[in-house]
Amino acid sequence: MAELSEFPIEVHEAASAPASTQNVVPLLHEIRHALTKLLQSDESTTIDLLSIPMTDADLQALEEALGNGEIDTTITALGTSRIRETRYPGVWLIEHYNVADSLMAKFIEVTRLPEILKADPRDIDAGLQRLSEQLSNNEPDETD
Amino acid sequence: MPKDLTLGEHLRRQGISRRGFLKFCAATASMMAMPPGMIPVVAAALEKARRPSVVYLSFQECTGCLESLTRSHSPSVEGLIFDAISLDYQHTLQACAGHFAEHIREEIIKQHPGEYLVLVDGSIPLKDGGQYSTIAGMTNLAILEETAAHAAAVISIGTCASFGGIPKAHPNPTGAVPVTDIVKNKPVINVPGCPPIPTVITGVLAHYLTFGTIPELDDFGRPLAFYGDTIHDRCYRRPFYDQGKFAKTFDDEGARKGWCLFELGCKGPTTYNACATTKWNQGTSFPIESGHPCLGCSEPDFWDAGSFYEALSAPAADVSKWAGAAIAAGAVAGAGIGLKSMRKRKEAAQAHDPVTVDDLKT
């Protein structure tokens, strides 16, 4: 039987990335407006990037246009989330991944600090209880 | 999960932090195609939501819709939606069988009248007394009538339950009809697609959990959040259509460059669904991204709407010429004519008339 390599198959390079949808520049203008609003009235804006038709090349172009800022952090809760401040302070790129590491949601938040980074009072309370229990469990050891 | 706990309490008991919960809400809002400003509203509502009992009825269907639905049940953020409902009756998934299984359905009707949700998969045969599909000696018609009578709402999962689908295709040997032909006095949400996108199914459930109401629907009973735009209007290849760049065969230069598949039979312009933005297989791609025209599977009678590979209308002239001309003329007259033609296209889609070249020109 002939080997696969003996068949006269012509291999073409994969198609180049689809061209741009031209959505990047309007998005950057939207971000500029949101920054003005944040500065003038402390009002935050969230943009759902997955709801806008964009090619992978567009998303890459957008991320390059926004660049990297001072903060790049990871949340580990129901999979990872990456929260990055861009080179424009107050403009954050937020990506939520599930446990299987596939992208669930992708937002641009224009805000002073994304809400999800703050510790919640109920979680603080649960943590306080855990710490108190740990300290009371340790006490007999210290008196020995 | 005990039924008296709210979803928020239940998730906290499972050790899910507020950050995890907010992430779940953000992903859910994105999945429901809601403006991101609604995320705090979704969070507040889901925090307090109590899980409804769900009865999933399987009639003349292939179980493809259930496959699609369970694919979103990975250990993931969407998976939490399944923690938020109590799927009490589903033939393929439930552990018990026979009388025990049917007993559960009867108990739900008795114990939660007016509160449970009914999900229907498949069309219902009416010919010859409905004998072509029966479960436990009851016809599909009798089961649907009995179960829907006391339901809060009915959700038709897939094109068969929504519009009759393949069982209803010509010559319709079993006299198949959609759910809406039978259930007249309850809200019915149609979630068509062959199969529907899993996140659209869970998105509709999430909407019900969040607001306790049914979402805004189009003339075909489909949630506007997911079926409000055509595939064509949200397609990343749309710019090529506007530029008059079309693939003429599956292996020509246009196909390799990812140009518009209109001439290869793409039903994107007359098909309302969320594939182009929500995508399939954990957001990997959708048919057009894989180089195949849209089949129009979320539209009524798509199976009888002619060849999948025939252009919506057979263009008399070279399509690229008129598309270019339309762009040139469009600057002045575009807006008004565009609206008119959009409405005409929508009406044509509803009546399932073929759309002509003239309709698509503007």
HADDOCK unambig.tbl for C-alpha pairs under 7 A between the chains (distance, minus, plus):
assign (segid A and resid 15 and name CA) (segid B and resid 256 and name CA) 5.27 0.50 0.50
assign (segid A and resid 15 and name CA) (segid B and resid 257 and name CA) 5.76 0.50 0.50
assign (segid A and resid 16 and name CA) (segid B and resid 257 and name CA) 6.76 0.50 0.50
assign (segid A and resid 18 and name CA) (segid B and resid 258 and name CA) 6.26 0.50 0.50
assign (segid A and resid 21 and name CA) (segid B and resid 236 and name CA) 6.59 0.50 0.50
assign (segid A and resid 21 and name CA) (segid B and resid 239 and name CA) 6.59 0.50 0.50
assign (segid A and resid 46 and name CA) (segid B and resid 36 and name CA) 5.69 0.50 0.50
assign (segid A and resid 46 and name CA) (segid B and resid 37 and name CA) 6.66 0.50 0.50
assign (segid A and resid 47 and name CA) (segid B and resid 36 and name CA) 6.44 0.50 0.50
assign (segid A and resid 48 and name CA) (segid B and resid 30 and name CA) 6.86 0.50 0.50
assign (segid A and resid 48 and name CA) (segid B and resid 36 and name CA) 6.30 0.50 0.50
assign (segid A and resid 50 and name CA) (segid B and resid 277 and name CA) 6.71 0.50 0.50
assign (segid A and resid 51 and name CA) (segid B and resid 33 and name CA) 6.93 0.50 0.50
assign (segid A and resid 51 and name CA) (segid B and resid 277 and name CA) 6.03 0.50 0.50
assign (segid A and resid 53 and name CA) (segid B and resid 234 and name CA) 6.07 0.50 0.50
assign (segid A and resid 53 and name CA) (segid B and resid 235 and name CA) 6.84 0.50 0.50
assign (segid A and resid 53 and name CA) (segid B and resid 236 and name CA) 5.93 0.50 0.50
assign (segid A and resid 53 and name CA) (segid B and resid 277 and name CA) 6.39 0.50 0.50
assign (segid A and resid 54 and name CA) (segid B and resid 236 and name CA) 6.44 0.50 0.50
assign (segid A and resid 55 and name CA) (segid B and resid 236 and name CA) 6.56 0.50 0.50
assign (segid A and resid 77 and name CA) (segid B and resid 19 and name CA) 6.64 0.50 0.50
assign (segid A and resid 77 and name CA) (segid B and resid 20 and name CA) 4.78 0.50 0.50
assign (segid A and resid 78 and name CA) (segid B and resid 20 and name CA) 5.70 0.50 0.50
assign (segid A and resid 78 and name CA) (segid B and resid 76 and name CA) 6.86 0.50 0.50
assign (segid A and resid 78 and name CA) (segid B and resid 77 and name CA) 6.69 0.50 0.50
assign (segid A and resid 96 and name CA) (segid B and resid 23 and name CA) 6.96 0.50 0.50
assign (segid A and resid 98 and name CA) (segid B and resid 76 and name CA) 4.99 0.50 0.50
assign (segid A and resid 98 and name CA) (segid B and resid 77 and name CA) 5.94 0.50 0.50
assign (segid A and resid 99 and name CA) (segid B and resid 75 and name CA) 6.29 0.50 0.50
assign (segid A and resid 99 and name CA) (segid B and resid 76 and name CA) 5.49 0.50 0.50
assign (segid A and resid 102 and name CA) (segid B and resid 282 and name CA) 6.52 0.50 0.50
assign (segid A and resid 104 and name CA) (segid B and resid 27 and name CA) 5.89 0.50 0.50
assign (segid A and resid 105 and name CA) (segid B and resid 27 and name CA) 5.29 0.50 0.50
assign (segid A and resid 105 and name CA) (segid B and resid 30 and name CA) 6.51 0.50 0.50
assign (segid A and resid 116 and name CA) (segid B and resid 19 and name CA) 5.49 0.50 0.50
assign (segid A and resid 116 and name CA) (segid B and resid 22 and name CA) 6.59 0.50 0.50
assign (segid A and resid 120 and name CA) (segid B and resid 18 and name CA) 6.22 0.50 0.50
assign (segid A and resid 123 and name CA) (segid B and resid 17 and name CA) 6.48 0.50 0.50
assign (segid A and resid 123 and name CA) (segid B and resid 18 and name CA) 6.79 0.50 0.50
